[in-house]
Amino acid sequence: MKNVNQAKDSLEMILNQSEYQIYLQDNRNFIQIWWDKFKNWIMDLFSSWFSSLQPSSSVGDALVVLLLIAAIILVFFFIFLSSRNWIRKRNLKNYQPMHQLKEQDFSSLDHLNEANRLETKQAYAEATRHLFLAFLLALHEKELLEARMWKTNWEYYAELQVANSDLASEFYQLALIFEEVTYGEKWISEKAFFSYRERITKGLNDFKLTIVELDREGD
């Protein structure tokens, strides 16, 4: 009988312990348990960074929500950048800047003069096209690439990678803007056009590209 009473007393002590009472009262589901553990981890992390900070439960909830929102935004931003870069590369592989070119006998100088003429009329999209073609033909005239009607900008970029990687990188950036304006019908402002023109001019100077007049029969 004595042993029975001792066992009963021991059982009552166990049942009255705070850990067991908490276990009985914990009716949280898996998500709630995960959320509380994650929240406590965040609160402990902030407390370790800022020793004077003792965030409350509501503050912990707010911090976790803000971090999750920030993470979601970063994921979507990464997806956006990745998809945009993929589209740009696809366009470089698909579009042929000299295909069906009306000014087939134009030299780099002709394109540059046409760009200047269109600039005075504030036709910045067309002027952008002629600036890029002037740059492209200057590369051809310098024998850094071979311009052909059927070639894409991606193929020109690959050729330049062999000749000059820095020049190839600049050509790639200029080609992206050209294709967005010419094929993507992206509106280009006066400020953006002047910036593009400066990059073309700088590229011509930095890589010692000469704008020349094309020799024509009968001239």
C-alpha positions as CSV (number, residue, x, y, z in Angstrom):
1,M,0.0,0.0,0.0
2,K,2.9,2.3,0.8
3,N,4.4,1.7,-2.6
4,V,1.1,2.4,-4.3
5,N,0.8,5.7,-2.4
6,Q,4.4,6.6,-3.4
7,A,3.7,5.9,-7.0
8,K,0.6,8.0,-6.9
9,D,2.4,10.9,-5.3
10,S,5.2,10.6,-8.0
11,L,2.6,10.6,-10.7
12,E,0.9,13.7,-9.3
13,M,4.2,15.5,-9.2
14,I,4.9,14.7,-12.8
15,L,1.4,15.8,-13.8
16,N,1.9,19.1,-11.9
17,Q,5.2,19.9,-13.5
18,S,5.1,23.0,-15.8
19,E,6.6,21.1,-18.8
20,Y,3.8,18.6,-18.7
21,Q,1.1,21.2,-18.4
22,I,2.5,23.1,-21.4
23,Y,2.6,19.8,-23.3
24,L,-1.1,19.2,-22.5
25,Q,-2.1,22.8,-23.4
26,D,-0.1,22.8,-26.7
27,N,-2.9,22.4,-29.3
28,R,-0.9,24.1,-32.1
29,N,-0.8,22.5,-35.5
30,F,2.4,21.9,-37.5
31,I,2.3,25.3,-39.2
32,Q,1.8,27.2,-35.9
33,I,4.6,25.3,-34.3
34,W,6.9,26.0,-37.3
35,W,5.9,29.7,-37.3
36,D,6.6,30.1,-33.5
37,K,10.0,28.4,-33.9
38,F,10.9,30.6,-36.8
39,K,9.7,33.7,-35.1
40,N,11.7,32.8,-31.9
41,W,14.8,32.2,-34.1
42,I,14.4,35.7,-35.7
43,M,13.9,37.3,-32.3
44,D,17.0,35.6,-30.9
45,L,18.9,36.6,-33.9
46,F,17.9,40.3,-33.5
47,S,18.6,40.1,-29.8
48,S,22.1,38.8,-30.5
49,W,22.7,41.7,-32.9
50,F,21.2,44.3,-30.7
51,S,21.8,43.3,-27.1
52,S,19.5,46.0,-25.8
53,L,16.6,44.9,-28.0
54,Q,14.1,42.6,-26.4
55,P,11.4,42.3,-29.0
56,S,7.9,41.3,-28.0
57,S,5.8,38.6,-29.6
58,S,4.0,41.1,-31.8
59,V,7.3,42.7,-32.9
60,G,8.6,39.2,-33.7
61,D,5.5,38.6,-35.9
62,A,6.0,41.9,-37.7
63,L,9.7,41.2,-38.3
64,V,9.0,37.7,-39.7
65,V,6.3,39.1,-42.0
66,L,8.6,41.9,-43.3
67,L,11.4,39.4,-43.9
68,L,9.1,37.1,-45.8
69,I,7.8,39.9,-47.9
70,A,11.3,41.1,-48.6
71,A,12.3,37.6,-49.6
72,I,9.3,37.2,-52.0
73,I,10.1,40.6,-53.6
74,L,13.8,39.5,-54.1
75,V,12.7,36.2,-55.7
76,F,10.3,38.0,-58.1
77,F,13.0,40.6,-58.9
78,F,15.5,37.9,-59.7
79,I,12.9,36.1,-61.9
80,F,12.2,39.4,-63.7
81,L,15.9,40.1,-64.3
82,S,16.5,36.5,-65.5
83,S,13.6,36.5,-67.9
84,R,14.5,40.0,-69.2
85,N,18.1,38.8,-69.9
86,W,16.8,35.7,-71.5
87,I,14.5,37.7,-73.8
88,R,17.3,40.1,-74.7
89,K,19.6,37.2,-75.6
90,R,16.9,35.6,-77.7
91,N,16.3,38.8,-79.6
92,L,20.0,39.2,-80.3
93,K,19.9,35.7,-81.8
94,N,16.8,36.4,-83.9
95,Y,17.1,39.9,-85.3
96,Q,19.2,40.8,-88.3
97,P,20.0,44.5,-88.2
98,M,21.0,44.7,-91.8
99,H,18.2,42.5,-93.2
100,Q,15.9,44.3,-95.6
101,L,17.9,47.5,-95.0
102,K,16.7,50.2,-97.3
103,E,20.0,52.0,-97.3
104,Q,22.0,48.9,-98.5
105,D,24.8,51.1,-100.1
106,F,25.2,53.3,-97.0
107,S,28.6,53.6,-95.4
108,S,29.2,54.2,-91.7
109,L,29.5,57.9,-92.5
110,D,26.1,57.9,-94.4
111,H,24.4,56.4,-91.4
112,L,26.0,58.9,-89.1
113,N,24.9,61.8,-91.3
114,E,21.4,60.3,-91.4
115,A,21.3,60.0,-87.7
116,N,22.3,63.7,-87.3
117,R,19.6,64.7,-89.8
118,L,16.9,62.7,-87.9
119,E,18.1,64.1,-84.6
120,T,17.3,67.6,-85.8
121,K,13.8,66.4,-86.5
122,Q,13.6,64.8,-83.0
123,A,13.1,61.4,-84.7
124,Y,15.2,59.8,-82.0
125,A,14.1,56.1,-82.6
126,E,15.2,56.2,-86.2
127,A,18.3,58.2,-85.3
128,T,19.2,55.5,-82.8
129,R,18.9,52.9,-85.5
130,H,21.3,54.8,-87.8
131,L,23.8,55.4,-85.0
132,F,24.0,51.7,-84.3
133,L,24.4,50.8,-87.9
134,A,27.1,53.4,-88.3
135,F,28.9,51.7,-85.4
136,L,28.4,48.3,-86.9
137,L,29.7,49.3,-90.3
138,A,32.7,51.1,-88.7
139,L,33.5,47.7,-87.1
140,H,33.2,46.1,-90.5
141,E,35.3,48.7,-92.2
142,K,38.0,48.1,-89.5
143,E,37.7,44.4,-90.3
144,L,36.8,43.5,-86.7
145,L,33.8,41.7,-88.0
146,E,32.2,40.9,-91.3
147,A,28.8,42.6,-91.8
148,R,26.3,40.5,-93.7
149,M,22.5,40.8,-94.4
150,W,21.7,37.5,-92.8
151,K,23.8,37.9,-89.6
152,T,22.3,38.6,-86.2
153,N,23.8,40.8,-83.5
154,W,24.6,37.7,-81.5
155,E,26.8,36.5,-84.3
156,Y,28.5,39.8,-84.5
157,Y,29.0,39.7,-80.7
158,A,30.6,36.2,-81.0
159,E,33.0,37.5,-83.7
160,L,34.0,40.5,-81.5
161,Q,34.6,38.2,-78.5
162,V,37.5,36.7,-80.5
163,A,38.9,40.0,-81.6
164,N,38.4,42.2,-78.5
165,S,36.3,41.2,-75.4
166,D,36.0,44.8,-74.2
167,L,34.7,45.9,-77.5
168,A,32.3,42.9,-77.6
169,S,30.9,43.8,-74.2
170,E,30.2,47.4,-75.4
171,F,28.7,46.2,-78.6
172,Y,26.4,43.9,-76.7
173,Q,25.1,46.8,-74.6
174,L,24.6,49.1,-77.6
175,A,22.9,46.3,-79.5
176,L,20.4,45.7,-76.7
177,I,19.3,49.3,-76.7
178,F,19.2,49.3,-80.6
179,E,16.9,46.2,-80.6
180,E,14.6,47.5,-77.8
181,V,14.1,50.8,-79.8
182,T,14.0,49.3,-83.3
183,Y,12.2,46.0,-82.8
184,G,10.6,46.4,-79.4
185,E,9.3,49.8,-80.3
186,K,10.5,51.2,-77.0
187,W,10.1,54.9,-76.8
188,I,13.4,56.7,-76.3
189,S,13.6,60.1,-74.8
190,E,15.8,63.0,-75.9
191,K,18.0,62.5,-72.8
192,A,18.3,58.7,-73.4
193,F,19.2,59.4,-77.1
194,F,21.9,61.8,-76.3
195,S,23.3,59.3,-73.8
196,Y,23.3,56.6,-76.5
197,R,25.0,58.9,-79.0
198,E,27.7,59.7,-76.5
199,R,28.3,56.0,-76.0
200,I,28.6,55.5,-79.7
201,T,31.0,58.4,-80.0
202,K,33.0,57.1,-77.1
203,G,33.1,53.6,-78.5
204,L,34.4,54.9,-81.9
205,N,37.1,56.9,-80.1
206,D,38.1,54.3,-77.5
207,F,38.5,51.6,-80.1
208,K,39.9,53.8,-82.8
209,L,37.1,53.2,-85.3
210,T,37.1,55.5,-88.3
211,I,33.8,56.7,-89.9
212,V,34.5,56.6,-93.7
213,E,32.6,57.4,-96.9
214,L,31.9,54.4,-99.1
215,D,33.6,54.4,-102.5
216,R,30.8,54.2,-105.1
217,E,31.2,53.5,-108.8
218,G,30.8,56.6,-111.0
219,D,31.7,59.1,-108.2
